[in-house]
Amino acid sequence: MKARVLITPKKGIADPQGTAIEQALHALGFTGARGVRMGKCIELELPDGDPNSARDALARMSEQLLANTNIEQYTCMILDEDV
Amino acid sequence: MKARVLITPKKGIADPQGTAIEQALHALGFTGARGVRMGKCIELELPDGDPNSARDALARMSEQLLANTNIEQYTCMILDEDV
């Protein structure tokens, strides 16, 4: 099954990349864009099976490797076949 | 409204970061993880209004700034209030 982990800076943590993107969007005329936050998106394939145990595995991967949980939060998703 | 743009390398484009993550996951015992792809997740606030025109604006932001459409694909999403 296809899975995705999104990793974004926690609320209150400075995000200079997000700030730079926001300024660039304003310069391009997208003046309505606010609160831009820049994070990571990791997509992977897991063996087919129980979605709940897959979600547990994703959380353990995030804690042990993918996210710096001091400053980042993560969201784990199981995707449908062709998403 | 809250919106999200996911930017991932196109199929066939080399992704050395994804490969490194996959090897690290295997070393940690997550041997079932395959096809890891590393991308970006950009979250932002847009003025409330028509979700379709917001989606159009996100696509234009992606084309003009966020994604390198030669090697990256993007997915635009409008999120519910508290997601």
Backbone of each chain as nested JSON, in Angstrom:
{
  "chains": [
    {"id": "A", "residues": [
      {"number": 1, "name": "MET", "atoms": {"N": [0.848, -1.204, 0.0], "CA": [0.0, 0.0, 0.0], "C": [0.876, 1.244, 0.0]}},
      {"number": 2, "name": "LYS", "atoms": {"N": [0.314, 2.315, -0.543], "CA": [1.072, 3.567, -0.654], "C": [0.831, 4.386, 0.623]}},
      {"number": 3, "name": "ALA", "atoms": {"N": [1.88, 5.004, 1.135], "CA": [1.762, 5.78, 2.366], "C": [2.505, 7.098, 2.212]}},
      {"number": 4, "name": "ARG", "atoms": {"N": [2.143, 8.036, 3.077], "CA": [2.753, 9.364, 3.007], "C": [2.951, 9.893, 4.421]}},
      {"number": 5, "name": "VAL", "atoms": {"N": [4.1, 10.49, 4.677], "CA": [4.342, 11.175, 5.944], "C": [4.635, 12.642, 5.628]}},
      {"number": 6, "name": "LEU", "atoms": {"N": [3.878, 13.531, 6.263], "CA": [4.121, 14.975, 6.108], "C": [4.797, 15.474, 7.374]}},
      {"number": 7, "name": "ILE", "atoms": {"N": [5.862, 16.229, 7.202], "CA": [6.627, 16.729, 8.344], "C": [6.707, 18.243, 8.22]}},
      {"number": 8, "name": "THR", "atoms": {"N": [6.16, 18.943, 9.198], "CA": [6.151, 20.412, 9.132], "C": [6.676, 20.98, 10.449]}},
      {"number": 9, "name": "PRO", "atoms": {"N": [7.217, 22.199, 10.407], "CA": [7.703, 22.803, 11.652], "C": [6.547, 22.989, 12.626]}},
      {"number": 10, "name": "LYS", "atoms": {"N": [6.819, 22.737, 13.91], "CA": [5.792, 22.949, 14.939], "C": [5.417, 24.415, 15.003]}},
      {"number": 11, "name": "LYS", "atoms": {"N": [4.187, 24.663, 15.466], "CA": [3.72, 26.032, 15.703], "C": [4.713, 26.756, 16.607]}},
      {"number": 12, "name": "GLY", "atoms": {"N": [5.078, 27.953, 16.253], "CA": [5.97, 28.731, 17.11], "C": [7.434, 28.578, 16.743]}},
      {"number": 13, "name": "ILE", "atoms": {"N": [7.75, 27.555, 15.947], "CA": [9.136, 27.372, 15.503], "C": [9.356, 28.233, 14.257]}},
      {"number": 14, "name": "ALA", "atoms": {"N": [10.433, 28.998, 14.232], "CA": [10.715, 29.88, 13.094], "C": [10.884, 29.049, 11.824]}},
      {"number": 15, "name": "ASP", "atoms": {"N": [10.385, 29.567, 10.701], "CA": [10.453, 28.851, 9.435], "C": [10.889, 29.846, 8.35]}},
      {"number": 16, "name": "PRO", "atoms": {"N": [12.205, 30.123, 8.276], "CA": [12.679, 31.14, 7.328], "C": [12.375, 30.786, 5.873]}},
      {"number": 17, "name": "GLN", "atoms": {"N": [12.38, 29.502, 5.526], "CA": [12.042, 29.121, 4.15], "C": [10.604, 29.49, 3.836]}},
      {"number": 18, "name": "GLY", "atoms": {"N": [9.716, 29.207, 4.788], "CA": [8.308, 29.572, 4.598], "C": [8.145, 31.078, 4.442]}},
      {"number": 19, "name": "THR", "atoms": {"N": [8.866, 31.833, 5.243], "CA": [8.797, 33.293, 5.163], "C": [9.272, 33.782, 3.794]}},
      {"number": 20, "name": "ALA", "atoms": {"N": [10.367, 33.193, 3.305], "CA": [10.899, 33.591, 2.0], "C": [9.889, 33.279, 0.888]}},
      {"number": 21, "name": "ILE", "atoms": {"N": [9.254, 32.112, 0.975], "CA": [8.254, 31.747, -0.04], "C": [7.089, 32.732, 0.008]}},
      {"number": 22, "name": "GLU", "atoms": {"N": [6.656, 33.082, 1.23], "CA": [5.534, 34.015, 1.366], "C": [5.863, 35.358, 0.713]}},
      {"number": 23, "name": "GLN", "atoms": {"N": [7.066, 35.865, 0.951], "CA": [7.463, 37.14, 0.346], "C": [7.505, 37.027, -1.177]}},
      {"number": 24, "name": "ALA", "atoms": {"N": [8.006, 35.898, -1.684], "CA": [8.067, 35.71, -3.139], "C": [6.663, 35.624, -3.732]}},
      {"number": 25, "name": "LEU", "atoms": {"N": [5.745, 34.955, -3.012], "CA": [4.359, 34.875, -3.506], "C": [3.736, 36.269, -3.562]}},
      {"number": 26, "name": "HIS", "atoms": {"N": [3.974, 37.068, -2.535], "CA": [3.438, 38.441, -2.54], "C": [4.0, 39.227, -3.725]}},
      {"number": 27, "name": "ALA", "atoms": {"N": [5.311, 39.074, -3.97], "CA": [5.949, 39.788, -5.081], "C": [5.351, 39.379, -6.426]}},
      {"number": 28, "name": "LEU", "atoms": {"N": [4.875, 38.125, -6.514], "CA": [4.26, 37.635, -7.758], "C": [2.79, 38.019, -7.864]}},
      {"number": 29, "name": "GLY", "atoms": {"N": [2.253, 38.685, -6.844], "CA": [0.871, 39.13, -6.892], "C": [-0.092, 38.285, -6.076]}},
      {"number": 30, "name": "PHE", "atoms": {"N": [0.399, 37.212, -5.47], "CA": [-0.483, 36.372, -4.636], "C": [-0.506, 36.963, -3.232]}},
      {"number": 31, "name": "THR", "atoms": {"N": [-1.129, 38.137, -3.115], "CA": [-1.02, 38.884, -1.857], "C": [-1.877, 38.273, -0.745]}},
      {"number": 32, "name": "GLY", "atoms": {"N": [-2.77, 37.335, -1.102], "CA": [-3.625, 36.717, -0.09], "C": [-2.941, 35.604, 0.681]}},
      {"number": 33, "name": "ALA", "atoms": {"N": [-1.794, 35.147, 0.214], "CA": [-1.124, 34.018, 0.871], "C": [-0.537, 34.467, 2.205]}},
      {"number": 34, "name": "ARG", "atoms": {"N": [-0.843, 33.725, 3.236], "CA": [-0.407, 34.075, 4.602], "C": [0.05, 32.801, 5.313]}},
      {"number": 35, "name": "GLY", "atoms": {"N": [0.897, 32.979, 6.3], "CA": [1.263, 31.853, 7.176], "C": [1.87, 30.683, 6.434]}},
      {"number": 36, "name": "VAL", "atoms": {"N": [2.759, 30.968, 5.481], "CA": [3.341, 29.878, 4.691], "C": [4.334, 29.102, 5.547]}},
      {"number": 37, "name": "ARG", "atoms": {"N": [4.193, 27.783, 5.535], "CA": [5.085, 26.898, 6.284], "C": [5.628, 25.868, 5.31]}},
      {"number": 38, "name": "MET", "atoms": {"N": [6.919, 25.646, 5.386], "CA": [7.582, 24.735, 4.459], "C": [7.98, 23.47, 5.196]}},
      {"number": 39, "name": "GLY", "atoms": {"N": [7.574, 22.334, 4.673], "CA": [7.926, 21.067, 5.304], "C": [8.317, 20.023, 4.287]}},
      {"number": 40, "name": "LYS", "atoms": {"N": [8.348, 18.782, 4.737], "CA": [8.766, 17.677, 3.877], "C": [7.608, 16.72, 3.656]}},
      {"number": 41, "name": "CYS", "atoms": {"N": [7.643, 16.057, 2.514], "CA": [6.636, 15.062, 2.16], "C": [7.401, 13.814, 1.763]}},
      {"number": 42, "name": "ILE", "atoms": {"N": [7.203, 12.719, 2.48], "CA": [7.901, 11.473, 2.168], "C": [6.853, 10.437, 1.774]}},
      {"number": 43, "name": "GLU", "atoms": {"N": [6.956, 9.921, 0.568], "CA": [6.017, 8.904, 0.092], "C": [6.752, 7.581, -0.04]}},
      {"number": 44, "name": "LEU", "atoms": {"N": [6.063, 6.511, 0.308], "CA": [6.693, 5.187, 0.226], "C": [5.646, 4.098, 0.045]}},
      {"number": 45, "name": "GLU", "atoms": {"N": [6.142, 2.926, -0.332], "CA": [5.314, 1.731, -0.469], "C": [5.544, 0.84, 0.744]}},
      {"number": 46, "name": "LEU", "atoms": {"N": [4.447, 0.322, 1.323], "CA": [4.551, -0.644, 2.409], "C": [3.873, -1.936, 1.964]}},
      {"number": 47, "name": "PRO", "atoms": {"N": [4.267, -3.08, 2.549], "CA": [3.593, -4.336, 2.189], "C": [2.103, -4.23, 2.505]}},
      {"number": 48, "name": "ASP", "atoms": {"N": [1.258, -4.78, 1.648], "CA": [-0.182, -4.751, 1.91], "C": [-0.484, -5.466, 3.212]}},
      {"number": 49, "name": "GLY", "atoms": {"N": [-1.477, -4.974, 3.931], "CA": [-1.821, -5.585, 5.214], "C": [-2.735, -4.651, 5.983]}},
      {"number": 50, "name": "ASP", "atoms": {"N": [-2.693, -4.781, 7.292], "CA": [-3.564, -4.002, 8.161], "C": [-3.164, -2.516, 8.136]}},
      {"number": 51, "name": "PRO", "atoms": {"N": [-4.076, -1.623, 7.741], "CA": [-3.743, -0.197, 7.686], "C": [-3.335, 0.366, 9.046]}},
      {"number": 52, "name": "ASN", "atoms": {"N": [-3.92, -0.167, 10.123], "CA": [-3.575, 0.377, 11.441], "C": [-2.147, 0.038, 11.839]}},
      {"number": 53, "name": "SER", "atoms": {"N": [-1.705, -1.199, 11.545], "CA": [-0.32, -1.531, 11.89], "C": [0.625, -0.785, 10.962]}},
      {"number": 54, "name": "ALA", "atoms": {"N": [0.193, -0.518, 9.711], "CA": [1.023, 0.289, 8.807], "C": [1.168, 1.701, 9.369]}},
      {"number": 55, "name": "ARG", "atoms": {"N": [0.063, 2.25, 9.883], "CA": [0.116, 3.6, 10.471], "C": [1.057, 3.617, 11.689]}},
      {"number": 56, "name": "ASP", "atoms": {"N": [1.008, 2.544, 12.494], "CA": [1.933, 2.439, 13.634], "C": [3.377, 2.434, 13.151]}},
      {"number": 57, "name": "ALA", "atoms": {"N": [3.644, 1.653, 12.091], "CA": [5.017, 1.58, 11.564], "C": [5.466, 2.956, 11.077]}},
      {"number": 58, "name": "LEU", "atoms": {"N": [4.557, 3.683, 10.413], "CA": [4.912, 5.021, 9.916], "C": [5.256, 5.947, 11.084]}},
      {"number": 59, "name": "ALA", "atoms": {"N": [4.485, 5.838, 12.168], "CA": [4.754, 6.689, 13.336], "C": [6.117, 6.349, 13.923]}},
      {"number": 60, "name": "ARG", "atoms": {"N": [6.449, 5.044, 13.977], "CA": [7.766, 4.666, 14.514], "C": [8.889, 5.149, 13.591]}},
      {"number": 61, "name": "MET", "atoms": {"N": [8.681, 5.036, 12.269], "CA": [9.681, 5.563, 11.314], "C": [9.896, 7.055, 11.533]}},
      {"number": 62, "name": "SER", "atoms": {"N": [8.785, 7.771, 11.767], "CA": [8.876, 9.22, 11.939], "C": [9.64, 9.559, 13.209]}},
      {"number": 63, "name": "GLU", "atoms": {"N": [9.329, 8.83, 14.294], "CA": [9.982, 9.102, 15.576], "C": [11.472, 8.773, 15.516]}},
      {"number": 64, "name": "GLN", "atoms": {"N": [11.803, 7.672, 14.841], "CA": [13.183, 7.169, 14.868], "C": [14.071, 7.79, 13.802]}},
      {"number": 65, "name": "LEU", "atoms": {"N": [13.467, 8.297, 12.707], "CA": [14.323, 8.748, 11.61], "C": [13.822, 10.016, 10.923]}},
      {"number": 66, "name": "LEU", "atoms": {"N": [12.542, 10.026, 10.535], "CA": [12.123, 11.025, 9.549], "C": [11.976, 12.422, 10.135]}},
      {"number": 67, "name": "ALA", "atoms": {"N": [11.419, 12.512, 11.345], "CA": [11.118, 13.834, 11.915], "C": [12.041, 14.144, 13.086]}},
      {"number": 68, "name": "ASN", "atoms": {"N": [12.367, 15.395, 13.238], "CA": [13.009, 15.879, 14.455], "C": [11.883, 16.363, 15.357]}},
      {"number": 69, "name": "THR", "atoms": {"N": [11.469, 15.491, 16.28], "CA": [10.24, 15.781, 17.031], "C": [10.398, 16.921, 18.035]}},
      {"number": 70, "name": "ASN", "atoms": {"N": [11.622, 17.427, 18.194], "CA": [11.779, 18.627, 19.023], "C": [11.148, 19.836, 18.352]}},
      {"number": 71, "name": "ILE", "atoms": {"N": [11.291, 19.904, 17.04], "CA": [10.848, 21.105, 16.331], "C": [9.864, 20.813, 15.194]}},
      {"number": 72, "name": "GLU", "atoms": {"N": [9.623, 19.528, 14.906], "CA": [8.743, 19.178, 13.786], "C": [7.61, 18.278, 14.249]}},
      {"number": 73, "name": "GLN", "atoms": {"N": [6.461, 18.426, 13.584], "CA": [5.364, 17.505, 13.817], "C": [5.164, 16.677, 12.553]}},
      {"number": 74, "name": "TYR", "atoms": {"N": [4.608, 15.49, 12.718], "CA": [4.41, 14.63, 11.547], "C": [2.978, 14.129, 11.469]}},
      {"number": 75, "name": "THR", "atoms": {"N": [2.538, 13.879, 10.241], "CA": [1.206, 13.331, 9.972], "C": [1.392, 12.134, 9.058]}},
      {"number": 76, "name": "CYS", "atoms": {"N": [0.841, 10.993, 9.46], "CA": [0.982, 9.772, 8.663], "C": [-0.335, 9.484, 7.948]}},
      {"number": 77, "name": "MET", "atoms": {"N": [-0.251, 9.102, 6.678], "CA": [-1.455, 8.795, 5.899], "C": [-1.241, 7.519, 5.097]}},
      {"number": 78, "name": "ILE", "atoms": {"N": [-2.294, 6.708, 5.028], "CA": [-2.318, 5.585, 4.097], "C": [-3.128, 6.062, 2.89]}},
      {"number": 79, "name": "LEU", "atoms": {"N": [-2.585, 5.921, 1.701], "CA": [-3.265, 6.418, 0.504], "C": [-3.949, 5.271, -0.232]}},
      {"number": 80, "name": "ASP", "atoms": {"N": [-4.979, 5.613, -0.991], "CA": [-5.598, 4.61, -1.852], "C": [-4.611, 4.246, -2.949]}},
      {"number": 81, "name": "GLU", "atoms": {"N": [-4.901, 3.145, -3.6], "CA": [-3.977, 2.579, -4.591], "C": [-3.422, 3.614, -5.563]}},
      {"number": 82, "name": "ASP", "atoms": {"N": [-4.31, 4.396, -6.163], "CA": [-3.849, 5.23, -7.275], "C": [-3.797, 6.713, -6.951]}},
      {"number": 83, "name": "VAL", "atoms": {"N": [-3.745, 7.066, -5.689], "CA": [-3.652, 8.481, -5.343], "C": [-2.207, 8.958, -5.547]}}
    ]},
    {"id": "B", "residues": [
      {"number": 1, "name": "MET", "atoms": {"N": [-8.947, 30.101, 4.245], "CA": [-8.945, 28.629, 4.261], "C": [-7.515, 28.117, 4.208]}},
      {"number": 2, "name": "LYS", "atoms": {"N": [-7.332, 26.923, 4.755], "CA": [-6.005, 26.329, 4.817], "C": [-5.77, 25.508, 3.544]}},
      {"number": 3, "name": "ALA", "atoms": {"N": [-4.58, 25.604, 2.979], "CA": [-4.291, 24.885, 1.743], "C": [-2.911, 24.241, 1.85]}},
      {"number": 4, "name": "ARG", "atoms": {"N": [-2.702, 23.251, 0.989], "CA": [-1.433, 22.519, 1.012], "C": [-1.032, 22.173, -0.412]}},
      {"number": 5, "name": "VAL", "atoms": {"N": [0.239, 22.352, -0.706], "CA": [0.781, 21.916, -1.996], "C": [1.869, 20.893, -1.712]}},
      {"number": 6, "name": "LEU", "atoms": {"N": [1.747, 19.712, -2.325], "CA": [2.779, 18.676, -2.203], "C": [3.572, 18.636, -3.495]}},
      {"number": 7, "name": "ILE", "atoms": {"N": [4.875, 18.629, -3.382], "CA": [5.752, 18.644, -4.55], "C": [6.69, 17.452, -4.448]}},
      {"number": 8, "name": "THR", "atoms": {"N": [6.614, 16.548, -5.425], "CA": [7.441, 15.342, -5.38], "C": [8.151, 15.174, -6.713]}},
      {"number": 9, "name": "PRO", "atoms": {"N": [9.294, 14.477, -6.707], "CA": [9.993, 14.256, -7.972], "C": [9.126, 13.424, -8.922]}},
      {"number": 10, "name": "LYS", "atoms": {"N": [9.145, 13.768, -10.198], "CA": [8.387, 12.992, -11.182], "C": [8.931, 11.573, -11.256]}},
      {"number": 11, "name": "LYS", "atoms": {"N": [8.054, 10.655, -11.678], "CA": [8.452, 9.27, -11.913], "C": [9.652, 9.251, -12.86]}},
      {"number": 12, "name": "GLY", "atoms": {"N": [10.644, 8.46, -12.532], "CA": [11.792, 8.331, -13.425], "C": [12.916, 9.302, -13.109]}},
      {"number": 13, "name": "ILE", "atoms": {"N": [12.606, 10.34, -12.322], "CA": [13.646, 11.301, -11.919], "C": [14.369, 10.732, -10.693]}},
      {"number": 14, "name": "ALA", "atoms": {"N": [15.699, 10.739, -10.732], "CA": [16.474, 10.193, -9.614], "C": [16.184, 10.982, -8.339]}},
      {"number": 15, "name": "ASP", "atoms": {"N": [16.119, 10.273, -7.216], "CA": [15.819, 10.912, -5.937], "C": [16.784, 10.362, -4.891]}},
      {"number": 16, "name": "PRO", "atoms": {"N": [18.014, 10.882, -4.87], "CA": [19.017, 10.334, -3.95], "C": [18.637, 10.472, -2.478]}},
      {"number": 17, "name": "GLN", "atoms": {"N": [17.908, 11.547, -2.121], "CA": [17.462, 11.677, -0.721], "C": [16.513, 10.538, -0.356]}},
      {"number": 18, "name": "GLY", "atoms": {"N": [15.584, 10.245, -1.269], "CA": [14.651, 9.142, -1.033], "C": [15.381, 7.82, -0.882]}},
      {"number": 19, "name": "THR", "atoms": {"N": [16.387, 7.603, -1.73], "CA": [17.162, 6.365, -1.659], "C": [17.887, 6.257, -0.327]}},
      {"number": 20, "name": "ALA", "atoms": {"N": [18.466, 7.378, 0.14], "CA": [19.181, 7.368, 1.416], "C": [18.227, 7.065, 2.565]}},
      {"number": 21, "name": "ILE", "atoms": {"N": [17.028, 7.651, 2.514], "CA": [16.035, 7.387, 3.569], "C": [15.643, 5.915, 3.552]}},
      {"number": 22, "name": "GLU", "atoms": {"N": [15.454, 5.356, 2.356], "CA": [15.056, 3.949, 2.254], "C": [16.125, 3.044, 2.877]}},
      {"number": 23, "name": "GLN", "atoms": {"N": [17.396, 3.325, 2.581], "CA": [18.473, 2.511, 3.156], "C": [18.498, 2.646, 4.679]}},
      {"number": 24, "name": "ALA", "atoms": {"N": [18.276, 3.861, 5.173], "CA": [18.283, 4.07, 6.63], "C": [17.103, 3.346, 7.28]}},
      {"number": 25, "name": "LEU", "atoms": {"N": [15.943, 3.35, 6.614], "CA": [14.777, 2.631, 7.154], "C": [15.075, 1.131, 7.222]}},
      {"number": 26, "name": "HIS", "atoms": {"N": [15.696, 0.598, 6.168], "CA": [16.037, -0.836, 6.179], "C": [17.0, -1.137, 7.332]}},
      {"number": 27, "name": "ALA", "atoms": {"N": [17.981, -0.253, 7.532], "CA": [18.961, -0.468, 8.602], "C": [18.287, -0.456, 9.974]}},
      {"number": 28, "name": "LEU", "atoms": {"N": [17.18, 0.295, 10.094], "CA": [16.449, 0.358, 11.376], "C": [15.465, -0.812, 11.527]}},
      {"number": 29, "name": "GLY", "atoms": {"N": [15.381, -1.669, 10.513], "CA": [14.501, -2.84, 10.617], "C": [13.193, -2.705, 9.859]}},
      {"number": 30, "name": "PHE", "atoms": {"N": [12.952, -1.546, 9.233], "CA": [11.715, -1.366, 8.444], "C": [11.986, -1.873, 7.032]}},
      {"number": 31, "name": "THR", "atoms": {"N": [12.149, -3.201, 6.929], "CA": [12.613, -3.762, 5.655], "C": [11.52, -3.765, 4.597]}},
      {"number": 32, "name": "GLY", "atoms": {"N": [10.283, -3.522, 5.003], "CA": [9.194, -3.525, 4.018], "C": [9.064, -2.214, 3.25]}},
      {"number": 33, "name": "ALA", "atoms": {"N": [9.761, -1.179, 3.676], "CA": [9.632, 0.127, 3.01], "C": [10.314, 0.087, 1.645]}},
      {"number": 34, "name": "ARG", "atoms": {"N": [9.606, 0.5, 0.618], "CA": [10.108, 0.445, -0.758], "C": [9.724, 1.752, -1.477]}},
      {"number": 35, "name": "GLY", "atoms": {"N": [10.479, 2.075, -2.492], "CA": [10.104, 3.191, -3.372], "C": [9.945, 4.514, -2.637]}},
      {"number": 36, "name": "VAL", "atoms": {"N": [10.864, 4.806, -1.716], "CA": [10.738, 6.039, -0.933], "C": [11.069, 7.244, -1.824]}},
      {"number": 37, "name": "ARG", "atoms": {"N": [10.202, 8.232, -1.792], "CA": [10.396, 9.465, -2.56], "C": [10.29, 10.632, -1.6]}},
      {"number": 38, "name": "MET", "atoms": {"N": [11.212, 11.557, -1.729], "CA": [11.269, 12.699, -0.818], "C": [10.836, 13.958, -1.553]}},
      {"number": 39, "name": "GLY", "atoms": {"N": [9.879, 14.657, -0.998], "CA": [9.412, 15.882, -1.633], "C": [9.172, 16.975, -0.605]}},
      {"number": 40, "name": "LYS", "atoms": {"N": [8.469, 18.013, -1.057], "CA": [8.209, 19.161, -0.198], "C": [6.715, 19.286, 0.083]}},
      {"number": 41, "name": "CYS", "atoms": {"N": [6.422, 19.851, 1.237], "CA": [5.042, 20.095, 1.644], "C": [4.956, 21.569, 2.028]}},
      {"number": 42, "name": "ILE", "atoms": {"N": [4.143, 22.323, 1.315], "CA": [4.005, 23.748, 1.623], "C": [2.573, 23.999, 2.073]}},
      {"number": 43, "name": "GLU", "atoms": {"N": [2.416, 24.51, 3.29], "CA": [1.083, 24.802, 3.812], "C": [0.917, 26.309, 3.926]}},
      {"number": 44, "name": "LEU", "atoms": {"N": [-0.271, 26.794, 3.616], "CA": [-0.511, 28.24, 3.695], "C": [-1.984, 28.533, 3.93]}},
      {"number": 45, "name": "GLU", "atoms": {"N": [-2.238, 29.765, 4.294], "CA": [-3.596, 30.27, 4.48], "C": [-3.965, 31.113, 3.263]}},
      {"number": 46, "name": "LEU", "atoms": {"N": [-5.167, 30.897, 2.74], "CA": [-5.685, 31.736, 1.659], "C": [-6.958, 32.403, 2.146]}},
      {"number": 47, "name": "PRO", "atoms": {"N": [-7.327, 33.555, 1.556], "CA": [-8.581, 34.2, 1.966], "C": [-9.748, 33.258, 1.696]}},
      {"number": 48, "name": "ASP", "atoms": {"N": [-10.735, 33.239, 2.594], "CA": [-11.906, 32.38, 2.39], "C": [-12.613, 32.782, 1.104]}},
      {"number": 49, "name": "GLY", "atoms": {"N": [-13.175, 31.809, 0.418], "CA": [-13.856, 32.081, -0.845], "C": [-14.084, 30.791, -1.587]}},
      {"number": 50, "name": "ASP", "atoms": {"N": [-14.182, 30.888, -2.896], "CA": [-14.487, 29.732, -3.727], "C": [-13.306, 28.754, -3.738]}},
      {"number": 51, "name": "PRO", "atoms": {"N": [-13.515, 27.494, -3.316], "CA": [-12.417, 26.527, -3.287], "C": [-11.814, 26.295, -4.675]}},
      {"number": 52, "name": "ASN", "atoms": {"N": [-12.645, 26.367, -5.733], "CA": [-12.105, 26.113, -7.067], "C": [-11.147, 27.208, -7.506]}},
      {"number": 53, "name": "SER", "atoms": {"N": [-11.501, 28.467, -7.213], "CA": [-10.57, 29.526, -7.607], "C": [-9.328, 29.482, -6.725]}},
      {"number": 54, "name": "ALA", "atoms": {"N": [-9.472, 29.02, -5.462], "CA": [-8.3, 28.855, -4.607], "C": [-7.382, 27.782, -5.185]}},
      {"number": 55, "name": "ARG", "atoms": {"N": [-8.002, 26.695, -5.67], "CA": [-7.201, 25.626, -6.266], "C": [-6.46, 26.132, -7.508]}},
      {"number": 56, "name": "ASP", "atoms": {"N": [-7.157, 26.97, -8.307], "CA": [-6.501, 27.573, -9.479], "C": [-5.304, 28.417, -9.056]}},
      {"number": 57, "name": "ALA", "atoms": {"N": [-5.492, 29.22, -7.991], "CA": [-4.395, 30.069, -7.523], "C": [-3.218, 29.21, -7.067]}},
      {"number": 58, "name": "LEU", "atoms": {"N": [-3.511, 28.11, -6.367], "CA": [-2.437, 27.221, -5.911], "C": [-1.674, 26.644, -7.093]}},
      {"number": 59, "name": "ALA", "atoms": {"N": [-2.404, 26.272, -8.16], "CA": [-1.742, 25.712, -9.342], "C": [-0.835, 26.766, -9.977]}},
      {"number": 60, "name": "ARG", "atoms": {"N": [-1.317, 28.031, -10.03], "CA": [-0.487, 29.082, -10.614], "C": [0.742, 29.349, -9.731]}},
      {"number": 61, "name": "MET", "atoms": {"N": [0.558, 29.345, -8.398], "CA": [1.715, 29.499, -7.5], "C": [2.735, 28.397, -7.746]}},
      {"number": 62, "name": "SER", "atoms": {"N": [2.231, 27.161, -7.927], "CA": [3.134, 26.023, -8.128], "C": [3.9, 26.178, -9.43]}},
      {"number": 63, "name": "GLU", "atoms": {"N": [3.189, 26.581, -10.495], "CA": [3.833, 26.712, -11.816], "C": [4.862, 27.839, -11.797]}},
      {"number": 64, "name": "GLN", "atoms": {"N": [4.516, 28.949, -11.112], "CA": [5.358, 30.141, -11.199], "C": [6.482, 30.169, -10.172]}},
      {"number": 65, "name": "LEU", "atoms": {"N": [6.327, 29.436, -9.08], "CA": [7.328, 29.562, -8.013], "C": [7.673, 28.24, -7.323]}},
      {"number": 66, "name": "LEU", "atoms": {"N": [6.648, 27.508, -6.88], "CA": [6.917, 26.45, -5.898], "C": [7.581, 25.217, -6.491]}},
      {"number": 67, "name": "ALA", "atoms": {"N": [7.121, 24.809, -7.683], "CA": [7.617, 23.555, -8.254], "C": [8.511, 23.818, -9.454]}},
      {"number": 68, "name": "ASN", "atoms": {"N": [9.496, 22.971, -9.649], "CA": [10.255, 22.938, -10.893], "C": [9.567, 21.884, -11.756]}},
      {"number": 69, "name": "THR", "atoms": {"N": [8.696, 22.349, -12.649], "CA": [7.823, 21.403, -13.359], "C": [8.577, 20.559, -14.379]}},
      {"number": 70, "name": "ASN", "atoms": {"N": [9.856, 20.841, -14.598], "CA": [10.644, 19.943, -15.443], "C": [10.855, 18.597, -14.758]}},
      {"number": 71, "name": "ILE", "atoms": {"N": [11.05, 18.629, -13.462], "CA": [11.414, 17.392, -12.753], "C": [10.48, 17.087, -11.588]}},
      {"number": 72, "name": "GLU", "atoms": {"N": [9.551, 18.011, -11.267], "CA": [8.685, 17.793, -10.109], "C": [7.22, 17.875, -10.517]}},
      {"number": 73, "name": "GLN", "atoms": {"N": [6.393, 17.097, -9.812], "CA": [4.954, 17.21, -9.99], "C": [4.354, 17.799, -8.715]}},
      {"number": 74, "name": "TYR", "atoms": {"N": [3.203, 18.451, -8.85], "CA": [2.604, 19.041, -7.655], "C": [1.151, 18.625, -7.521]}},
      {"number": 75, "name": "THR", "atoms": {"N": [0.69, 18.599, -6.263], "CA": [-0.693, 18.276, -5.935], "C": [-1.198, 19.372, -5.017]}},
      {"number": 76, "name": "CYS", "atoms": {"N": [-2.321, 20.008, -5.373], "CA": [-2.875, 21.1, -4.567], "C": [-4.09, 20.594, -3.795]}},
      {"number": 77, "name": "MET", "atoms": {"N": [-4.19, 20.951, -2.537], "CA": [-5.315, 20.525, -1.707], "C": [-5.842, 21.699, -0.899]}},
      {"number": 78, "name": "ILE", "atoms": {"N": [-7.159, 21.755, -0.764], "CA": [-7.787, 22.675, 0.182], "C": [-8.139, 21.844, 1.41]}},
      {"number": 79, "name": "LEU", "atoms": {"N": [-7.73, 22.285, 2.58], "CA": [-7.953, 21.505, 3.801], "C": [-9.129, 22.067, 4.582]}},
      {"number": 80, "name": "ASP", "atoms": {"N": [-9.737, 21.209, 5.395], "CA": [-10.77, 21.698, 6.303], "C": [-10.126, 22.598, 7.348]}},
      {"number": 81, "name": "GLU", "atoms": {"N": [-10.979, 23.33, 8.024], "CA": [-10.501, 24.334, 8.978], "C": [-9.407, 23.835, 9.918]}},
      {"number": 82, "name": "ASP", "atoms": {"N": [-9.639, 22.676, 10.543], "CA": [-8.73, 22.279, 11.624], "C": [-7.847, 21.09, 11.285]}},
      {"number": 83, "name": "VAL", "atoms": {"N": [-7.647, 20.829, 10.003], "CA": [-6.751, 19.728, 9.638], "C": [-5.299, 20.184, 9.779]}}
    ]}
  ]
}
